[in-house]
Amino acid sequence: MKMITVRNAFHNTECRLRVASRRLSRRQILKCRAALCLSGSDCLCGGALKERGARSIVDDDGRHYAAWLDYDKQEHPYVQLELIDEPAV
């Protein structure tokens, strides 16, 4: 398991999540959205996790991710993390 940090530069907030895979649970999604956006569900400040800003999703090793909202076969929403870049060595 690794830790990721999700940031919202508009509200100047962040959330830390422990992830086992690149697919986040419903509970993780709700926790992150509540922590990052204090304005509620009507706010359009960010993406699938309410992230906003450059390098808004990073892990402790410096890898940068993007979050994509998708739906499973039963039409339940989930968020998938996709690796965008590795840190320079």
ABEGO torsion letter per residue (X at the ends): XBBBBBBBAAAGBBBBBBBABABBBAAAAAAAAAAABAAEAABAABBAAGBBEBGABBBAAGBBBBBBBBBBAAGBBBBBBBBABBBBX
